Amino acid sequence: MGRLTRFAVVALLLVPTAAAAAPSTLVKNGRFAESMAGLPSGWRLEAWARELTDVVLEPTPDGQGGLLRLVNRGPNDARLCQTIAVVPGAAYRVTARVKTKDVGLTTAGALIALEPRIADSADVKGTTDWQTLELTAANPDQSSWDVCVRLGSYANLNTGTAWFTDVTVEQVGGGAPAAGSRWSGITLAPLIASFRQTPWLQTALPLVAGLVLAFGLGIIGRTPR
């Protein structure tokens, strides 16, 4: 193996890029901490009758995020949605925290929806304290989904108020590995993640990398002439 080849192997195995090491974030601004023009950044408002719905952003008690408040002043299907990229053949878990006030009991309440018509979570009606909604869905062949937090649904218009926060989306199975995570048929991402989660390896790994790099460049073991 040539010196340059040894150097490339060391760089790939021991000095991973930030993109490879960082966890994948499938939904942006899931705590509604950032806003633009009265809406959470990265999200868009859709509704059967937009004039019947108010969108309000409130701070969380800890000041570390935001709360999205959807108010349907009249019967409506209102939702804030974000488009995410998904992998064909993969399964995803979507969660969000929700509480409600005076949401009608006879039609669809506050829920998570995956569009177009992929899956809905259980819905929350009436007046409730904070709870977590969750759903898991598989993707046979699409390249993108719309993740929506919603009050009401198709042909299920409703009134009342719903608060949402902590929206998360994670891949839980199936699908092809992320681009750049394989080298010569070896999956590197789990190995890298394991290294980075072990405290003593976080210190030892750079030292080992330096020694191997020095060996690869011929600095160690060089005989004086």
Solvent accessible surface area in square Angstrom, and as a share of the most:
residue,aa,sasa,rsa
1,M,154,0.69
2,G,43,0.42
3,R,129,0.47
4,L,147,0.73
5,T,69,0.40
6,R,74,0.27
7,F,87,0.36
8,A,48,0.37
9,V,31,0.18
10,V,13,0.07
11,A,39,0.30
12,L,76,0.38
13,L,66,0.33
14,L,35,0.17
15,V,98,0.56
16,P,34,0.21
17,T,93,0.54
18,A,85,0.66
19,A,91,0.71
20,A,47,0.36
21,A,30,0.23
22,A,58,0.45
23,P,121,0.76
24,S,95,0.61
25,T,83,0.48
26,L,41,0.20
27,V,11,0.06
28,K,122,0.52
29,N,30,0.16
30,G,11,0.10
31,R,82,0.30
32,F,5,0.02
33,A,67,0.52
34,E,110,0.49
35,S,68,0.44
36,M,143,0.64
37,A,105,0.81
38,G,53,0.51
39,L,44,0.22
40,P,2,0.01
41,S,27,0.18
42,G,57,0.55
43,W,14,0.05
44,R,90,0.33
45,L,21,0.11
46,E,51,0.23
47,A,21,0.16
48,W,171,0.60
49,A,13,0.10
50,R,139,0.51
51,E,124,0.56
52,L,50,0.25
53,T,11,0.06
54,D,55,0.28
55,V,31,0.18
56,V,48,0.28
57,L,52,0.26
58,E,44,0.20
59,P,109,0.68
60,T,11,0.06
61,P,141,0.89
62,D,86,0.45
63,G,55,0.53
64,Q,130,0.58
65,G,10,0.10
66,G,4,0.03
67,L,21,0.10
68,L,0,0.00
69,R,64,0.23
70,L,0,0.00
71,V,27,0.16
72,N,3,0.02
73,R,138,0.50
74,G,10,0.10
75,P,80,0.50
76,N,0,0.00
77,D,6,0.03
78,A,0,0.00
79,R,32,0.12
80,L,0,0.00
81,C,1,0.01
82,Q,12,0.05
83,T,74,0.43
84,I,8,0.04
85,A,79,0.61
86,V,9,0.05
87,V,48,0.28
88,P,73,0.46
89,G,48,0.46
90,A,0,0.00
91,A,24,0.19
92,Y,2,0.01
93,R,82,0.30
94,V,0,0.00
95,T,27,0.15
96,A,1,0.00
97,R,84,0.31
98,V,0,0.00
99,K,56,0.24
100,T,3,0.02
101,K,106,0.45
102,D,97,0.50
103,V,3,0.02
104,G,23,0.22
105,L,129,0.64
106,T,131,0.76
107,T,41,0.24
108,A,17,0.13
109,G,0,0.00
110,A,0,0.00
111,L,6,0.03
112,I,0,0.00
113,A,0,0.00
114,L,0,0.00
115,E,16,0.07
116,P,86,0.54
117,R,172,0.63
118,I,48,0.24
119,A,29,0.22
120,D,81,0.42
121,S,13,0.08
122,A,78,0.60
123,D,50,0.26
124,V,11,0.06
125,K,65,0.28
126,G,15,0.15
127,T,97,0.56
128,T,42,0.24
129,D,110,0.57
130,W,69,0.24
131,Q,75,0.33
132,T,84,0.49
133,L,9,0.04
134,E,96,0.43
135,L,15,0.08
136,T,79,0.46
137,A,13,0.10
138,A,72,0.56
139,N,1,0.01
140,P,107,0.67
141,D,107,0.56
142,Q,61,0.27
143,S,84,0.54
144,S,48,0.31
145,W,3,0.01
146,D,31,0.16
147,V,0,0.00
148,C,0,0.00
149,V,0,0.00
150,R,1,0.01
151,L,0,0.00
152,G,0,0.00
153,S,14,0.09
154,Y,87,0.33
155,A,105,0.81
156,N,57,0.29
157,L,53,0.26
158,N,8,0.04
159,T,48,0.28
160,G,12,0.12
161,T,19,0.11
162,A,0,0.00
163,W,34,0.12
164,F,0,0.00
165,T,0,0.00
166,D,36,0.19
167,V,4,0.02
168,T,68,0.40
169,V,10,0.06
170,E,83,0.37
171,Q,76,0.34
172,V,60,0.34
173,G,32,0.31
174,G,52,0.50
175,G,37,0.35
176,A,67,0.52
177,P,74,0.47
178,A,78,0.61
179,A,110,0.85
180,G,76,0.73
181,S,18,0.11
182,R,120,0.44
183,W,87,0.31
184,S,88,0.57
185,G,57,0.54
186,I,97,0.49
187,T,56,0.33
188,L,16,0.08
189,A,40,0.31
190,P,84,0.53
191,L,85,0.42
192,I,13,0.07
193,A,44,0.34
194,S,59,0.38
195,F,51,0.21
196,R,130,0.48
197,Q,143,0.63
198,T,36,0.21
199,P,104,0.65
200,W,172,0.60
201,L,33,0.16
202,Q,102,0.45
203,T,97,0.56
204,A,27,0.21
205,L,34,0.17
206,P,85,0.53
207,L,122,0.60
208,V,71,0.41
209,A,11,0.09
210,G,39,0.38
211,L,111,0.55
212,V,57,0.33
213,L,58,0.29
214,A,19,0.15
215,F,123,0.51
216,G,3,0.03
217,L,62,0.31
218,G,18,0.17
219,I,105,0.53
220,I,84,0.43
221,G,74,0.71
222,R,159,0.58
223,T,106,0.62
224,P,125,0.79
225,R,287,1.05
